[in-house]
């Protein structure tokens, strides 16, 4: 179901030189440091399973001691100048009071929680990429609106001055035109600064500067109502799933702590060898000493705790308190997700309404501006009325660009809260998706002391070499596809 919700939305052909939202998400998936760090942290969590399991496997140890007797006390009849003592010991755990079993189950549950956390990290990063992508589009359009406004006001000012020279207008009209142009120039500078900031946020998330961004496609599969969205989120949201698994792991921790009060049983075997290198000094009449001696012992060791100063009980109570905290956190996470879903849905719906209102306002303000200009030409309207009509049209266009951005970002955030906006849900062409289960299986199957992974290497791209961004550059301004359908 998740793939059907979002995967289709990012399909489509775009100009070869243009950057698509799908392409930006693919770059972020591969080079974003937050994602790469989350994957590495999950790999570290995977290793807790073999670490816990190691306590249930046999252990083999070899100890060797070499002695050189440099000072031999008097009164000894047999003198051994040097010895080499070697001992090999095999220990086989038989019963550990449930410590190992519950430790492994807790580690497995935390691996599952880590996988869900990785899903949540992917959704969070992708939401930031979508926001940065749409911020650049919005701010580029606003810059163009303000530039056009400045050009229009410059033309108006020249015309106003010409009419003042012939006595058709007053100094007040000229001053009003000059003031409105100065304000428009200031607005343009602010818009350009906002565009630069948006471009830098894009670089932070994607790793490359934005170039000729195309309008993102509509997002299909959005819920019909807020109740449907909440129902899906309860089942699919990764934060809720991670909290459930974390609470499950905390329950196993309680059982692990109880094992400290139970007996343990281990089997063992020991082989010992002592070698004096044939250098024993034996007085006449004493039997000769062998150059080496070997012995072997097998047995079992039972340990029954009787009193440990109250430590096991304290550890159990501590684990129980943490389990209670994990269960409360699960409820808190669920509350937070419900709030996110409902807020994102409301924001999305409100933005769609604003889009309709802004489109109607643009049509009305365009007609109004034409009329005011025509009436000004025959002396029925003042210059300030023309300037106000122009400003209202600019405000409507800015409102529309902002509403389209807000609608798209809110819709994607809604899908993310529903658990349907992660790498597995997106058709990221040319990208091999990271499968956390593969690393988990490798880690779980490893029982050798000398196995390692590849040396740590940075996979994310640095942005220090990217040039500082400017407000220059053109971005596709076909806004017909910006509003989610």
C-alpha positions in Angstrom: 0.0 0.0 0.0 2.8 2.4 0.9 4.5 2.0 -2.5 1.2 2.8 -4.2 0.8 6.0 -2.2 4.0 7.7 -3.1 6.1 5.6 -5.5 4.0 6.6 -8.5 4.1 10.2 -7.6 7.7 10.8 -8.5 7.6 9.1 -11.9 7.7 11.2 -15.0 10.1 12.5 -17.6 11.9 15.8 -17.1 14.4 17.8 -19.2 17.8 16.2 -19.0 19.4 19.5 -17.7 16.7 20.0 -15.1 16.7 18.7 -11.5 13.7 16.7 -10.4 12.4 16.1 -6.9 13.1 12.4 -7.4 16.7 13.2 -8.3 17.2 15.4 -5.3 15.8 12.7 -3.0 18.1 10.1 -4.6 21.1 12.3 -4.0 20.1 12.9 -0.4 19.6 9.1 0.1 23.1 8.4 -0.9 25.1 11.4 0.4 23.1 12.9 3.4 25.3 12.5 6.5 22.3 12.2 8.8 21.1 9.1 6.9 24.5 7.6 6.6 25.1 8.1 10.3 21.8 6.5 11.1 22.7 3.4 9.0 26.1 3.1 10.8 24.4 3.4 14.2 22.0 0.6 13.2 24.9 -1.6 12.2 26.4 -1.0 15.7 23.0 -2.0 17.2 23.0 -5.2 15.2 26.2 -6.3 16.9 24.5 -6.5 20.3 22.9 -9.7 19.2 26.1 -11.7 18.7 27.5 -10.0 21.8 24.6 -11.3 23.9 24.8 -14.7 22.2 28.5 -15.1 22.9 27.7 -15.8 26.6 25.9 -19.0 25.5 28.7 -20.3 23.3 31.8 -22.3 24.5 34.9 -20.3 25.3 38.5 -21.6 24.8 41.5 -20.0 26.5 45.2 -20.8 26.6 47.5 -19.5 29.3 51.3 -19.9 29.3 53.8 -18.8 32.0 57.5 -19.0 31.7 59.6 -18.9 35.0 63.3 -18.3 35.3 64.5 -19.0 38.9 67.2 -16.4 39.3 67.5 -16.9 43.1 67.1 -20.3 44.6 66.8 -20.5 48.4 68.9 -22.9 50.4 67.6 -26.2 51.7 66.0 -27.4 48.5 67.1 -30.8 47.2 65.5 -30.6 43.8 66.3 -27.5 41.8 64.4 -26.6 38.7 66.1 -23.5 37.1 63.3 -22.7 34.6 59.8 -24.0 33.8 57.1 -23.4 31.2 53.5 -23.9 32.4 50.7 -24.0 29.8 47.0 -24.5 30.4 44.2 -24.8 28.0 40.7 -24.4 29.3 37.3 -25.0 27.6 34.2 -23.7 29.3 30.7 -24.7 28.1 27.7 -22.7 29.5 24.9 -25.1 30.4 22.4 -22.9 32.3 22.6 -19.2 33.0 19.3 -18.6 34.7 17.7 -17.1 31.5 20.3 -14.4 31.3 21.5 -15.2 27.7 18.1 -16.1 26.3 16.4 -12.8 27.4 19.5 -10.8 26.6 19.3 -12.0 23.0 15.6 -11.3 22.8 16.2 -7.8 24.1 18.9 -7.2 21.6 16.7 -8.5 18.8 13.9 -6.2 19.8 16.3 -3.2 19.9 17.5 -4.1 16.4 13.9 -4.0 15.2 13.4 -0.7 17.0 16.6 0.6 15.3 15.3 -0.4 11.9 12.1 1.5 12.5 14.1 4.5 13.7 16.1 4.4 10.5 12.7 4.5 8.6 11.8 7.5 10.6 15.2 9.2 9.9 14.7 8.6 6.1 11.2 10.1 6.3 12.5 13.1 8.2 15.4 13.7 5.8 13.1 13.4 2.8 10.7 15.8 4.4 13.5 18.3 4.8 14.6 17.8 1.2 11.0 18.3 -0.1 10.7 21.5 2.0 14.1 22.8 0.8 13.2 21.9 -2.8 9.9 23.8 -2.7 11.4 26.7 -0.7 13.8 27.3 -3.6 10.9 27.2 -6.1 8.8 29.5 -4.0 11.5 32.0 -3.3 12.7 32.0 -6.9 9.2 32.9 -8.0 8.9 35.6 -5.3 12.2 37.1 -6.4 11.0 37.2 -10.0 7.7 38.8 -8.9 9.6 41.5 -7.0 12.0 42.1 -9.9 9.1 42.6 -12.3 7.5 44.9 -9.7 10.7 47.0 -9.5 10.8 47.3 -13.3 7.2 48.3 -13.4 7.6 50.9 -10.7 10.7 52.3 -12.4 8.6 52.7 -15.6 5.8 54.3 -13.6 8.2 56.7 -11.9 9.6 57.8 -15.3 6.1 58.3 -16.6 5.1 60.2 -13.4 8.1 62.5 -13.7 7.3 63.2 -17.4 3.7 64.0 -16.5 4.9 66.2 -13.7 7.2 68.1 -16.1 4.2 69.0 -18.2 2.1 69.9 -15.2 -0.3 66.9 -15.4 0.7 65.6 -11.9 2.0 67.1 -8.7 5.1 66.7 -6.7 3.1 64.5 -4.3 2.5 62.0 -7.1 6.2 61.8 -7.9 7.1 61.4 -4.2 4.6 58.6 -3.9 6.1 56.8 -6.9 9.6 57.2 -5.5 8.6 55.9 -2.1 6.8 52.9 -3.6 9.9 52.1 -5.8 12.2 52.3 -2.8 10.0 49.9 -0.8 9.9 47.5 -3.8 13.7 47.6 -4.0 13.9 46.8 -0.3 11.4 43.9 -0.7 13.5 42.6 -3.6 16.6 42.5 -1.5 14.8 40.6 1.3 13.4 38.2 -1.3 16.9 37.6 -2.7 18.3 37.0 0.8 15.5 34.5 1.4 16.3 32.7 -1.9 20.0 32.5 -1.0 19.1 31.0 2.4 16.8 28.4 0.7 19.5 27.4 -1.7 22.0 26.9 1.1 19.4 24.7 3.0 19.0 22.7 -0.2 22.8 22.2 -0.4 22.8 21.1 3.2 20.3 18.4 2.6 21.2 17.3 -1.0 24.9 18.0 -1.1 24.7 20.0 -4.4 23.5 23.4 -5.4 20.0 23.5 -6.9 20.0 23.9 -10.7 16.9 24.5 -12.9 14.5 22.8 -10.5 11.3 21.5 -12.1 7.9 21.7 -10.4 7.3 18.5 -8.4 4.5 16.2 -9.5 1.3 15.8 -7.6 1.2 13.4 -4.7 -1.3 10.7 -5.1 -2.8 8.4 -2.5 -3.4 11.2 0.1 -6.1 10.3 2.6 -9.7 11.2 2.1 -10.1 12.5 5.6 -8.2 12.9 8.8 -9.5 9.8 10.5 -8.2 7.6 7.7 -4.8 9.3 8.0 -4.7 8.6 11.7 -5.7 5.0 11.2 -2.9 4.4 8.7 -0.3 6.2 10.9 -1.1 4.1 14.0 -0.3 1.0 11.9 2.6 2.3 9.7 4.4 5.2 11.5 8.0 4.1 12.2 8.3 6.1 15.5 5.3 4.2 17.0 6.8 0.9 15.8 10.2 1.8 17.3 8.6 2.7 20.6 6.7 -0.6 20.7 9.9 -2.6 20.1 11.8 -0.5 22.7 9.1 -1.3 25.3 9.3 -4.9 24.3 13.1 -4.9 24.8 12.7 -3.2 28.2 10.4 -6.1 29.3 13.1 -8.6 28.4 15.6 -6.5 30.5 13.5 -7.2 33.5 13.8 -11.0 33.0 17.5 -10.6 32.3 17.9 -8.8 35.7 16.1 -11.6 37.5 18.7 -14.1 36.2 21.2 -12.7 38.7 19.3 -14.5 41.6 19.3 -17.9 39.9 21.9 -20.6 39.8 24.3 -21.1 36.9 25.9 -24.3 35.6 29.0 -24.6 33.4 30.9 -27.5 32.1 34.7 -27.2 31.8 37.7 -29.1 30.7 41.3 -28.3 31.5 44.6 -29.6 30.0 47.8 -28.5 31.8 51.4 -29.1 30.8 54.6 -28.2 32.8 58.0 -28.3 31.0 61.3 -27.9 32.8 63.3 -28.4 29.5 65.1 -31.3 31.1 67.1 -29.0 33.3 66.1 -30.2 36.8 69.0 -30.6 39.2 68.5 -33.8 41.3 70.8 -34.9 44.1 72.3 -38.4 43.9 69.9 -41.0 45.2 66.7 -39.1 44.3 64.5 -40.2 41.4 65.0 -38.3 38.2 62.5 -35.6 37.3 60.6 -35.9 34.1 61.2 -33.0 31.7 57.5 -32.5 31.3 54.2 -33.3 32.9 50.7 -33.3 31.4 47.3 -33.5 33.2 43.7 -33.2 32.2 40.5 -32.5 34.2 36.9 -32.3 33.2 34.0 -31.4 35.4 31.0 -29.1 36.0 30.7 -26.0 38.1 27.4 -25.0 39.9 27.1 -21.5 41.4 24.2 -20.8 43.6 23.9 -17.1 44.8 22.9 -16.9 48.4 23.3 -13.2 49.2 24.6 -10.3 47.0 24.0 -7.3 49.2 20.6 -6.6 47.6 22.1 -5.8 44.2 19.9 -8.2 42.1 16.7 -6.7 43.6 17.9 -3.2 42.9 18.7 -4.1 39.3 15.3 -5.7 38.9 13.5 -2.7 40.3 15.6 -0.4 38.0 14.7 -2.5 34.9 11.0 -2.5 35.9 11.0 1.3 36.2 12.7 1.6 32.8 10.1 -0.8 31.3 7.4 1.4 32.8 9.1 4.5 31.3 9.3 2.8 27.9 5.6 2.0 27.9 4.7 5.6 28.8 7.1 6.8 26.0 5.1 4.5 23.6 1.9 6.3 24.5 3.6 9.7 24.3 5.0 8.8 20.8 1.5 7.8 19.7 0.1 11.1 20.9 2.8 13.0 19.1 2.2 11.2 15.8 -1.6 11.7 16.1 -0.9 15.5 16.6 1.5 15.5 13.6 -1.0 13.8 11.3 -3.9 16.0 12.3 -1.9 19.2 12.1 -0.4 18.3 8.7 -3.8 17.4 7.4 -5.3 20.7 8.6 -2.3 22.6 7.1 -2.7 20.8 3.8 -6.4 21.5 3.6 -6.0 25.1 4.6 -3.3 25.6 2.0 -5.5 24.2 -0.7 -8.2 26.7 0.3 -5.7 29.5 0.3 -4.6 28.4 -3.2 -8.2 28.8 -4.5 -8.6 32.2 -2.8 -5.2 33.4 -4.1 -6.0 32.4 -7.6 -9.3 34.2 -7.4 -7.6 37.2 -5.9 -5.0 37.3 -8.7 -7.7 37.3 -11.4 -9.7 40.0 -9.6 -6.6 42.1 -8.9 -5.4 41.8 -12.5 -8.7 43.1 -13.7 -8.7 45.8 -11.1 -5.2 47.0 -12.0 -6.2 47.2 -15.7 -9.2 49.3 -14.8 -7.4 51.6 -12.4 -4.6 52.2 -15.0 -7.2 53.0 -17.6 -9.2 55.4 -15.3 -5.9 57.0 -14.2 -5.2 57.8 -17.9 -8.4 59.8 -18.1 -7.9 61.5 -14.7 -10.4 59.5 -12.6 -7.8 57.7 -10.5 -4.8 58.9 -8.6 -1.2 57.6 -8.8 -1.4 56.1 -5.3 -4.5 54.1 -6.4 -2.5 52.7 -9.3 0.4 51.9 -7.0 -1.9 50.2 -4.4 -3.5 48.1 -7.1 -0.1 46.9 -8.4 1.0 46.1 -4.8 -2.2 44.1 -4.2 -1.5 42.0 -7.3 2.0 41.3 -6.2 0.8 40.3 -2.7 -1.7 37.9 -4.3 1.0 36.3 -6.4 3.3 35.9 -3.4 0.5 34.4 -1.4 -0.3 31.9 -4.2 3.4 30.8 -4.5 3.6 30.4 -0.7 0.3 28.5 -0.5 1.5 26.1 -3.2 4.7 25.5 -1.3 2.9 25.0 2.0 0.3 22.6 0.4 3.0 20.4 -1.1 5.2 20.3 2.0 2.2 19.7 4.3 1.0 16.9 2.0 4.4 15.2 2.1 4.7 15.6 5.8 1.3 14.0 6.1 2.5 11.0 4.1 5.6 10.9 6.2 3.6 10.8 9.5 1.5 8.0 7.9 4.7 6.0 7.4 4.5 6.2 3.6 7.3 8.6 2.6 10.5 6.6 3.1 13.1 5.2 0.7 11.2 1.9 0.3 8.1 3.9 -0.8 9.9 6.1 -3.4 11.0 5.0 -6.9 14.6 6.3 -6.6 15.9 5.2 -9.9 19.5 4.2 -10.1 19.8 3.8 -6.3 20.5 0.6 -4.5 18.4 0.8 -1.4 20.1 -0.2 1.9 18.6 -3.4 3.3 19.2 -3.4 7.1 18.3 -7.1 7.3 21.3 -8.1 5.3 23.8 -6.6 7.7 21.8 -8.1 10.6 22.0 -11.5 9.1 25.8 -11.1 8.6 26.3 -9.9 12.2 24.1 -12.6 13.7 25.9 -15.4 11.8 29.4 -14.3 12.8 30.9 -16.3 15.6 34.6 -15.7 14.9 36.8 -13.5 17.0 38.9 -12.2 14.0 36.1 -11.0 11.7 35.8 -7.3 11.1 34.0 -5.0 8.7 35.7 -2.7 6.2 37.6 0.3 7.6 35.3 3.2 8.4 35.0 5.6 5.4 33.0 8.8 4.9 30.2 8.3 2.3 28.6 11.7 2.6 29.7 14.6 0.4 31.2 17.7 1.8 29.8 21.1 0.8 32.7 23.3 1.7 33.8 23.5 -2.0 30.4 24.5 -3.3 30.3 28.2 -4.2 28.3 30.6 -2.0 24.9 30.9 -3.5 23.4 34.1 -5.1 19.9 35.1 -6.1 20.8 34.7 -9.8 19.5 31.9 -12.0 16.2 30.9 -13.4 13.9 28.3 -12.0 11.0 26.7 -13.9 7.9 28.8 -13.0 5.1 26.5 -14.3 3.3 26.3 -11.1 0.3 24.3 -12.4 1.6 21.1 -10.8 2.6 22.4 -7.4 -0.7 21.7 -5.6 -1.2 18.1 -4.5 -4.3 16.6 -6.1 
